[in-house]
Amino acid sequence: MAAPVLVTSALPYANGSIHLGHVLEYIQTDILVRFLKMTGQDAVYMCADDTHGTPIEVNAWRAGVTPEEYIAPYYVEHQRDFADFSIACDCFYTTNSPENQHHSEYIFERLREQGHIVTRPVTQYYCEQDGRFLPDRFIRGTCPHCKAAEQYGDVCEACGTTYSPTDLSDAHCVLCGATPVMRESVHYFFTISAYEDFLRDWMGTPGRVQPEVRRFLETWINEGLRDWDVSRDGPYFGFKIPGEDNKYFYVWLDAPVGYIATTQKFCGDTGRDFDAYWHNPEATIYHVVGKDITYFHALYWPAMLHGAGYTLPRKVLVHGFLTVNGEKMSKTRGTFITARTYLDHLDPQYLRYYYAAKLNGRVDDLDLNLEEFVHRVDAELVNKIANLVSRVVPFVNRHFEGRLGRLDDNVKPLVNDVRARLPRVRESYERMEFNRAVQEIVAIAEIGNKNFQDAAPWELVKQNPPAAQAVCTFAVNCCRTVAALIKPVLPQYAADVEAILHVEPLLFDDAARFDLEEHEIGAFTRLIERVDARQINAMVEASKENLDAAPARPAAPVEALEPEIDLDAFSRVDLRVATVLQAETVEGADRLLRLRVDIGNEQRTIFAGIRQSYAPGDLLGKQVIVVANLQPRNMRFGVSEGMLLAAGPDGTDVVVAEFAQPRQPGQRIR
């Protein structure tokens, strides 16, 4: 019996609605799993809501409900959105589960037994009135740089300066307004550096990660793996650390464990063997994730699994981000589109097809160009794939009472041409190069359409009905072949064709059969309509309305100009061209990104308060402007060796200054 295959995608955070950027990953994963099942593999798709952490605790507090009450509606909403996009998880669960607590504790204890969990003190702000330590989101004060009031504890939204919470003046607790005090707390750290040799070997295995991902990981390791803080002080929404009264697992420790916990839930409900997945070196595990969380899934997670004795992933497939019309999704432009807003206006099959037609198995960002979206769906899906069914089935029903004839020998070369393409389709699906699979499928549909058009059965039937019936027989077999091949992408379309043609649910190998002869088909029903551009416009407007429904934020006042300086003073500010080599989120800092930049003669690390405007992957390879002679600043996250130039009223609306044309790193800006 073949070893089981388990596929996961990153867990949606139970803190908001799913948007089309999220849907990209879930559709990509669903296509892969459907293909694996159609080829006879024992594949399952596990997913769950990611439910723990500070953001959920904060939002629950603001809403006046418990965290459990806060996440409950999103659990229902996410499953509904998945179902309406034909995303078929074999089990959709939650990380706030007894199974997840069990496996999180087990992994933690195994690592601690091996000496890879250590403790050391950290100093934090503490609110005596609320009796809790204050993460960045729980403290505000006056920026030490520009003196703007009411700034969070890691970065100033007015000037973009990053700092340690202890640098704030007039610091106060967000919850009660009281002035906090400094207290020391002991935290738990995972010494991931102990797994450096293992990680180099694991990620160096061919096919484990994409080449560009491997290069990124190697750079990370070469710079030295830092101990990972895996604990948080209470109150905190999460699991308590065994033996502790007020310390909890950091959300990123238990979130990926949700893959394991969901599998246990699935196995318990279906009677399957849990160990066949997570304690079986022959099992195949795939993780599909976005490039912003690569290091969690390709460094921390494999090290945790290896240390605790679980099955390691066979492949971590990393994809890029979604842009809309060539730009980041924007609420102002109406291109920050939720899954539900899309579903309220457009057929989900359109988006599944469009995404598949562009997914190439690489880390490239994918652009949802709405004009191209309309053209591609109409030109390929409607006019080529669905068109053949809509032409031949009514013709067969009208002229031959729904009955096929036999294939003529003259179509054997066409059958051979189609069959020669099938291995390429299979290989493209296996490599997750869905765009290549779609290209071949469209080409097969064109073969069927061209033969039908050239043979002109509407004329042939007047003189030679059996010959016209043979033409239709080949066309119907092409319809079945195309439906079988496109089924992982368009399961609803395939099911409708199966019903029309009176055939059993199609498997991948059915694409090669061409044996529907003297077979009775059913009545034609509409399969898919052309895209109505008015629906696109309505969706964009509705997305704008979602923004308008939110409380309007007053425009930030224009800051007063600083006192004049002379040319000599300005010349002492050394501005340089820098190329962004790496970008990552900073654990424990909601607004910070850690950048590694090349300034020509050296590389620098810079902390920038732009995380709410940029995902890490948005910056890779960009050429930006940095202040190169700024005195290094010690922060609690490390040393910042410069400053990035950017403009914006606050951290949620920042635009980084960059060059449209290539420049030499280190070139001075005058």
Residue pairs with C-beta under 8 A, 6 or more apart in sequence:
1 42
2 40
2 41
2 42
3 42
3 276
3 280
3 282
3 283
3 284
4 42
4 43
4 44
4 276
4 277
4 280
4 283
4 284
5 36
5 41
5 42
5 43
5 44
5 283
5 284
5 285
5 286
6 43
6 44
6 46
6 259
6 263
6 277
6 283
6 284
6 285
6 286
7 29
7 32
7 33
7 36
7 43
7 44
7 45
7 46
7 285
7 286
7 288
8 29
8 45
8 46
8 47
8 259
8 285
8 286
8 287
8 288
9 25
9 26
9 28
9 29
9 45
9 47
9 287
9 288
9 289
10 25
10 288
10 289
10 290
10 293
10 297
11 47
11 48
11 49
11 50
11 95
11 255
11 258
12 18
12 22
12 47
12 49
12 50
12 78
13 49
13 50
13 55
13 56
14 49
14 50
14 51
14 56
14 70
14 71
14 74
14 75
14 78
14 94
15 55
15 56
15 59
15 71
15 74
16 74
17 74
17 77
17 81
17 338
17 339
17 340
18 26
18 77
18 78
18 81
18 338
18 339
19 329
19 336
19 337
19 338
19 339
20 322
20 324
20 329
20 337
20 338
20 339
20 342
20 351
20 368
21 321
21 322
21 329
22 339
23 81
23 85
23 87
23 339
23 342
23 351
23 355
24 319
24 322
24 355
24 366
25 288
25 289
25 290
25 319
26 47
26 82
26 85
26 87
27 85
27 87
27 351
27 352
27 355
27 356
28 288
28 319
28 355
28 359
28 432
28 434
29 45
29 47
29 87
29 288
30 45
30 86
30 87
30 88
31 352
31 356
31 429
31 434
31 488
31 489
32 286
32 288
32 429
32 432
32 488
33 43
33 44
33 45
33 88
34 88
34 487
34 488
34 491
35 429
35 430
35 488
35 508
36 43
37 43
38 484
38 487
38 488
38 506
38 507
38 508
39 426
39 507
39 508
39 509
40 507
44 90
44 91
44 263
44 266
45 88
45 89
45 90
46 89
46 90
46 91
46 93
46 259
46 262
46 263
46 266
47 82
47 89
47 91
47 92
47 93
47 262
48 92
48 93
48 94
48 95
48 258
48 259
48 261
48 262
49 71
49 74
49 75
49 78
49 92
49 93
49 94
49 95
49 96
50 95
50 251
50 255
50 258
51 67
51 71
51 94
51 95
51 96
51 237
52 95
52 96
52 236
52 237
52 238
52 239
52 249
52 251
52 254
52 255
53 237
53 238
53 251
54 135
54 137
54 138
54 232
54 236
54 237
54 251
54 590
55 137
55 590
56 67
56 70
56 71
56 237
57 67
57 235
57 236
57 237
58 137
58 138
59 70
60 66
60 67
60 69
60 70
60 237
61 175
63 70
67 237
68 96
71 94
71 96
75 94
77 340
78 92
79 92
81 339
81 340
81 343
82 88
82 89
82 92
84 339
84 343
84 348
85 339
85 343
85 348
85 351
85 352
86 348
86 349
86 352
86 491
86 492
88 491
90 266
91 262
91 263
91 265
91 266
91 269
92 262
93 99
93 258
93 261
93 262
93 265
93 266
94 100
94 258
95 254
95 255
95 257
95 258
95 261
97 261
97 265
99 260
99 261
99 262
99 264
99 265
100 239
100 254
100 257
100 258
100 260
100 261
101 239
101 254
102 261
103 257
103 260
103 261
103 264
104 239
104 249
104 253
104 254
104 257
105 239
105 242
106 308
107 253
107 257
107 304
107 305
107 307
107 308
107 310
108 117
108 230
108 241
108 242
108 249
108 253
109 242
110 307
110 308
110 309
111 117
111 190
111 304
111 307
111 308
114 307
115 191
115 194
116 190
116 191
116 192
116 194
116 195
116 307
117 188
117 189
117 190
117 191
117 230
118 188
118 189
118 191
118 227
119 186
119 187
119 188
119 189
120 186
120 187
120 189
121 184
121 185
121 186
121 187
122 184
122 185
122 186
122 187
122 229
123 166
123 182
123 183
123 184
123 185
124 133
124 134
124 165
124 182
124 183
124 184
124 185
124 233
125 133
125 134
125 139
125 153
125 165
125 166
125 171
125 180
125 181
125 182
125 183
126 132
126 133
126 134
126 180
126 181
126 182
126 183
127 133
127 134
127 138
127 173
127 175
127 176
127 178
127 180
128 178
128 180
128 181
129 173
129 176
129 178
130 173
130 175
130 176
130 178
132 138
132 175
132 233
132 234
132 235
133 183
133 185
133 233
134 153
134 165
134 173
134 174
134 180
135 153
135 232
135 588
136 152
136 153
136 154
136 165
136 588
136 589
136 590
136 591
137 152
137 153
137 174
137 590
138 153
138 173
138 174
138 175
139 152
139 153
139 165
139 168
139 171
139 172
139 173
139 174
139 180
140 150
140 151
140 152
140 153
140 168
140 171
140 172
140 174
141 149
141 150
141 151
141 153
141 168
141 169
141 170
141 171
141 172
142 148
142 149
142 151
142 168
142 169
142 170
143 149
143 151
143 156
143 158
143 159
143 161
143 163
143 168
144 161
144 163
144 167
144 168
144 169
145 156
145 159
145 161
145 163
146 156
146 158
146 159
146 161
146 559
148 156
148 157
148 158
148 159
149 170
151 157
151 158
151 168
152 590
152 591
153 165
153 168
153 171
154 162
154 163
154 164
154 165
154 589
154 590
154 591
154 592
154 609
155 161
155 162
155 163
155 589
155 591
155 592
155 609
155 651
156 162
156 163
156 609
157 591
157 609
157 649
157 650
157 651
157 652
158 556
158 559
158 649
158 650
160 608
160 609
160 610
160 644
160 646
160 648
160 651
160 654
161 609
161 643
162 589
162 591
162 592
162 607
162 608
162 609
162 633
162 635
162 640
163 633
163 635
164 635
164 636
165 171
165 636
166 182
166 636
171 179
171 180
172 178
172 179
172 180
173 179
173 180
185 233
187 229
187 231
187 233
187 247
188 229
188 230
188 231
188 241
188 247
189 227
189 228
189 229
189 230
190 227
190 228
190 230
190 253
190 300
190 303
190 304
191 227
192 225
192 226
192 227
192 228
192 299
192 300
192 303
193 224
193 225
193 226
193 227
195 225
195 302
195 303
195 306
195 307
196 221
196 225
198 302
198 303
198 306
199 217
199 221
199 299
199 302
199 303
200 218
200 221
202 208
202 302
202 306
202 312
203 209
203 214
203 217
203 218
203 298
203 302
204 214
207 314
207 315
208 214
208 314
208 315
208 316
209 217
209 298
209 315
209 316
209 317
209 318
210 317
210 318
210 361
210 362
210 363
212 362
212 363
213 291
213 294
213 298
213 316
213 318
213 363
216 294
216 582
217 294
217 295
217 298
217 299
219 581
219 582
219 596
220 295
220 299
220 582
221 299
223 596
225 299
228 300
228 587
229 250
229 587
229 588
230 249
230 250
230 252
230 253
231 241
231 247
231 248
231 249
231 250
232 238
232 247
232 248
232 249
232 250
233 246
233 247
233 248
234 240
234 246
234 247
234 248
236 248
238 248
238 249
238 250
238 251
238 254
239 248
239 249
239 254
240 246
240 247
240 248
240 249
241 247
241 248
241 249
250 587
252 296
252 300
252 587
253 304
256 296
256 297
256 301
256 304
259 287
260 278
260 310
263 274
263 277
263 278
264 274
266 272
267 273
267 274
267 277
268 274
276 283
277 283
277 285
277 311
278 310
278 311
279 309
279 310
279 311
280 311
281 311
283 311
284 314
285 311
285 312
285 313
285 314
286 313
286 314
286 315
286 316
286 317
287 297
287 301
287 313
287 315
287 316
287 317
288 317
288 319
289 297
289 316
289 317
289 318
289 319
290 318
290 319
290 320
290 321
290 615
290 617
291 318
291 319
291 320
291 321
291 363
291 616
291 617
292 321
292 585
292 615
292 616
292 617
294 316
294 318
295 584
297 313
297 316
298 316
298 318
301 313
302 312
302 313
305 311
305 312
305 313
306 312
317 361
317 432
318 363
319 359
319 363
319 366
320 362
320 363
320 364
320 365
320 366
320 617
321 365
321 366
321 615
321 617
321 618
322 329
322 365
322 366
322 367
322 368
323 329
323 365
323 366
323 367
323 368
324 330
324 333
324 335
324 337
324 367
324 368
324 369
324 370
325 333
325 335
325 367
325 368
325 369
325 370
326 367
326 369
327 333
327 335
328 618
329 335
329 336
329 337
330 336
331 543
331 544
331 546
331 547
332 544
332 547
333 540
333 544
334 539
334 540
334 541
334 542
334 543
334 544
334 547
335 540
335 543
336 543
336 547
337 539
337 540
337 543
338 543
338 546
341 539
341 542
341 543
341 546
342 348
342 351
342 539
344 539
344 542
345 535
345 536
345 538
345 539
345 542
346 531
346 535
346 536
346 539
347 528
347 529
349 381
349 490
349 492
349 493
349 528
350 373
350 377
350 381
350 531
352 489
352 490
353 376
353 377
353 380
353 381
353 438
353 489
353 490
354 368
354 373
354 376
354 377
355 366
355 434
356 434
356 435
356 437
356 438
356 489
357 376
357 380
357 434
357 435
357 438
358 366
358 367
358 435
359 366
359 432
359 433
359 434
359 435
360 433
360 434
360 435
360 436
361 431
361 432
361 433
361 434
363 617
365 617
370 536
370 540
373 531
373 536
374 531
374 533
374 536
377 530
377 531
378 530
378 531
380 438
380 442
381 490
381 528
382 528
382 529
382 530
384 442
384 445
384 446
384 449
385 441
385 442
385 445
385 482
385 486
385 493
386 493
386 527
386 528
387 445
387 449
388 445
388 448
388 449
388 452
388 475
388 478
388 479
388 482
389 479
389 497
389 500
389 524
389 527
390 524
390 526
390 527
391 449
391 452
391 475
392 452
392 472
392 475
392 476
392 479
393 476
393 479
393 500
393 501
393 521
393 523
393 524
394 524
395 457
395 458
395 472
396 402
396 403
396 404
396 469
396 472
396 476
396 521
397 521
397 523
397 524
399 461
399 465
399 468
399 469
400 465
400 469
400 472
402 520
402 521
402 522
402 523
403 469
403 518
403 519
403 520
403 521
404 469
404 472
404 473
404 476
404 516
404 517
404 518
404 519
404 520
404 521
405 466
405 469
405 470
405 472
405 473
405 517
405 518
406 470
406 473
406 517
406 518
407 415
407 470
407 473
407 474
407 477
407 514
407 517
408 467
408 470
408 471
408 474
411 451
411 470
411 474
414 447
414 451
414 474
415 474
415 514
417 447
418 444
418 447
418 478
418 481
418 512
418 514
419 512
421 440
421 443
421 444
422 485
422 511
422 512
424 436
424 440
425 437
425 440
425 441
425 485
425 511
426 508
428 434
428 435
428 436
428 437
428 440
429 437
429 488
434 489
437 485
437 489
438 486
438 489
440 485
441 482
441 485
441 486
444 478
444 481
444 482
444 485
445 478
445 482
447 478
448 474
448 475
448 478
448 479
448 481
448 482
451 471
451 474
451 475
451 478
452 471
452 472
452 475
455 468
455 471
457 468
457 471
457 472
458 468
460 467
460 468
460 471
461 468
461 469
473 516
473 517
474 514
476 501
476 516
476 519
476 521
477 513
477 514
477 515
477 516
479 497
479 501
480 497
480 501
480 503
480 506
480 510
480 511
480 513
480 516
481 510
481 511
481 512
481 513
481 514
483 493
483 494
483 497
483 498
483 501
483 506
484 494
484 506
484 507
484 508
484 510
484 511
485 508
485 511
486 493
486 494
487 493
487 494
487 506
487 508
493 527
493 528
494 506
495 505
496 525
496 527
497 527
498 504
498 505
498 506
499 522
499 525
500 521
500 522
500 523
500 524
500 525
501 516
501 521
501 522
502 519
502 520
502 521
502 522
503 510
503 516
555 649
556 649
556 650
572 629
573 627
573 629
574 627
574 628
574 629
574 668
575 625
575 626
575 627
575 628
575 645
575 668
575 669
575 670
576 599
576 600
576 625
576 626
576 628
576 665
576 666
576 667
576 668
576 669
577 599
577 600
577 623
577 624
577 625
577 659
577 663
577 664
577 665
577 666
577 667
577 668
577 669
578 597
578 598
578 599
578 604
578 623
578 624
578 625
578 626
578 628
578 642
578 665
578 666
579 597
579 598
579 621
579 622
579 623
579 624
579 665
580 595
580 596
580 597
580 619
580 620
580 621
580 622
580 623
580 624
581 596
581 597
581 598
581 603
581 620
582 594
582 595
582 596
582 620
583 593
583 594
583 595
583 596
583 614
583 616
583 617
583 618
583 619
583 620
584 593
584 594
584 616
585 592
585 593
585 594
585 611
585 616
586 592
586 593
586 594
586 607
586 611
586 637
587 637
588 637
589 611
589 637
590 611
590 612
591 609
591 610
591 611
591 612
591 651
592 607
592 608
592 609
592 611
592 637
593 607
593 608
593 610
593 611
593 614
593 616
593 619
594 605
594 606
594 607
594 637
594 638
595 605
595 606
595 607
595 608
595 619
595 644
596 603
596 604
596 605
597 603
597 604
597 606
597 624
597 626
597 642
598 665
598 666
599 626
599 628
599 642
599 665
599 666
600 664
600 665
600 666
600 667
601 666
604 626
604 628
604 641
604 642
605 638
605 639
605 640
605 641
606 626
606 640
606 641
606 642
606 643
606 644
607 635
607 637
607 638
607 640
608 643
608 644
608 646
608 656
609 651
609 654
610 644
610 646
610 651
610 654
610 656
611 651
612 651
612 652
612 654
613 648
613 651
613 652
613 653
613 654
613 655
614 654
614 656
619 656
622 656
622 658
623 658
623 659
623 662
623 663
623 665
624 644
624 645
624 656
624 657
624 658
624 659
625 644
625 645
625 657
625 658
625 669
626 642
626 643
626 644
626 645
627 642
627 643
627 645
628 642
630 641
630 642
630 643
632 639
632 640
632 641
633 639
633 640
644 656
645 656
645 657
646 654
646 655
646 656
646 657
647 654
647 655
647 657
648 654
648 655
